[in-house]
Amino acid sequence: MKIGVITSAYPDYEDDPHGIFVHRLMKEIARKGHEVHVLAPYTSGETEFTLEGVHVERFHYFYPRRFEKLSGRAGMIDNVKEGFMVKIQVLTFLFCNVFHSLRKLKNMDIIHVQWPIPNGLGAIFLKKIYGIPYINTIHGEEVHLSKRFHMLFALRWLVNNSSKTITNSSATRKFCLEAGLDEEKIDVIPFGVDTDFFRPLDVYKDENIFQILSVGYLIERKGFEYLIRAMPDVLKEHKNARLKIVGSGPLESKLKELIYELDLGDEVEIVKNVSDEELLMIYNSSDLFVLPSIVDSQGNTEGLGVVLLEAMACGLPVIGSKVGGIVDIIQDGKTGILVPEKNVLRLSEVILNLIENNLRQKLAANGHEMVKYKFSWNSIAERYLKVYKS
C-alpha cells in the first residue's frame, strides 16, 4: 500500500523532537512493508531524504526563502504571532500545500493528514481530482484554533469529506463533538511509545537523592510553573528531593526566573532537549515522573501526554493532571495518580505521599504492563492499518 502523509511537523533526523510522534507511527507502518511518502514544509537541511524507511519531501512556501518562519520549530501557533510577514505566510502555505500535494502524492492509495487545519486542503483536492481517499488525525489544537478564528466551518468540511477522522484521545474527541463535527466519522486511536527502546534498565541511581522528572516543551499548557512551585513544600519534608525538567521553549527564561525567586537553584534544574538515548538513561535514573499540564489561557490542553507513556514504559511511577488525554493514560490509583490542574498544594501532597510509601512500586508495575499492552507502536500501527484498508 502507498500511503501519503501531509503534516506540518516532521523530524529532520532520528533524535529530532519536531513531530517525532508522527515519524514513529509512519516508521512502524513502513516496517510492516508499506510505502510511506511524507510531505512537510521546509524547516532546515535537505528537501528530500529517507528517514528510517520513510521517504520525506519538504516544500518551500514563501520567497525569499530566508524569511520562511511559519513552520519553525516553535510551532505554527506560536510562530504566527511573530508579525504581519508570518501571518501572510499562512496564505502562501495553503497554496503551496495544495500545489505540492497534487504534484507529489497523486499516485498514493490513501492520504493521511496530520492536523487537518492547516494541512487538509491538499487532501481535499487529491480526493476531488484523483479520487484518493483520505483520513485525518486531529491533535486538539485545530479545534481550539478553529473556534477562536471562526473557522469551524472549514474543520467540519475537512472532517465530513474524510473517510475517517482519528483523534488522539477521548478528550480530543469530546472537543470535536462539542464543536459539531460528525460523530460517526470520529474514532480514537492514541499515539504510542516504542516499548522496545523505552524500557527499564539497570542503571546507577544515587541512593541519597529522590529524583523527580518532567519532560516537555516549555510552554504554558505543560504547567511546569506549578510543579516548580510545589517543590518548596516537598523540600521541607525531604531535603534530598530534586526536580529535573527536560525541554526547551519560549518559557525557559521565565521558569528559570521562578526557580531563582524561590531559591531552588540547587534543587531544580532545566536541561535542554537531549537525544533519545540520553532521555532513556534519565528516565531510568529517576524515581518519579510528573506531568503537571493545564488548560492554558487559549483553552488548549494536553492532547495525550506521550512522555507519560515513555516514563511508564521505563518503569516509573507517574503523576499527571486531570486534564485532556492524560485521563486516557492514567487510571487513578492503579497506573498512576491524577491531581487537579494548577493545585500546587495537592501536587506537593501527592509527591510527598509517593516518596514516603511503597505505592510507587505498584503504580510502576501496573503502568508498565498497561503501556506494553495498549500503547506499543506495533499495536497503534495495526489499528491505523485497519483504518487504511477499510
Sequence and secondary structure as in RCSB ss.txt:
>XXXX:A:sequence
MKIGVITSAYPDYEDDPHGIFVHRLMKEIARKGHEVHVLAPYTSGETEFTLEGVHVERFHYFYPRRFEKLSGRAG
MIDNVKEGFMVKIQVLTFLFCNVFHSLRKLKNMDIIHVQWPIPNGLGAIFLKKIYGIPYINTIHGEEVHLSKRFH
MLFALRWLVNNSSKTITNSSATRKFCLEAGLDEEKIDVIPFGVDTDFFRPLDVYKDENIFQILSVGYLIERKGFE
YLIRAMPDVLKEHKNARLKIVGSGPLESKLKELIYELDLGDEVEIVKNVSDEELLMIYNSSDLFVLPSIVDSQGN
TEGLGVVLLEAMACGLPVIGSKVGGIVDIIQDGKTGILVPEKNVLRLSEVILNLIENNLRQKLAANGHEMVKYKF
SWNSIAERYLKVYKS
>XXXX:A:secstr
 EEEEE S   SSTT  TTHHHHHHHHHHHHTT EEEEEEE  SS SEEEETTEEEEEE  SSSGGG  TTSTT 
HHHHGGG HHHHHHHHHHHHHHHHHHHHHSTT SEEEEESHHHH HHHHHHHHHH   EEEEE SHHHHHHHHTT
 HHHHHHHHHTSSEEEESSHHHHHHHHHTT  GGGEEE    B TTTS        TT EEEEEES  SGGG HH
HHHHHHHHHHHH TTEEEEEE  STTHHHHHHHHHHTT TTTEEEE    HHHHHHHHHT SEEEE     TTS 
  S  HHHHHHHHTT  EEEESSTTHHHH  BTTTBEEE TT HHHHHHHHHHHHHSTHHHHHHHHHHHHHHHH 
BHHHHHHHHHHHHH 
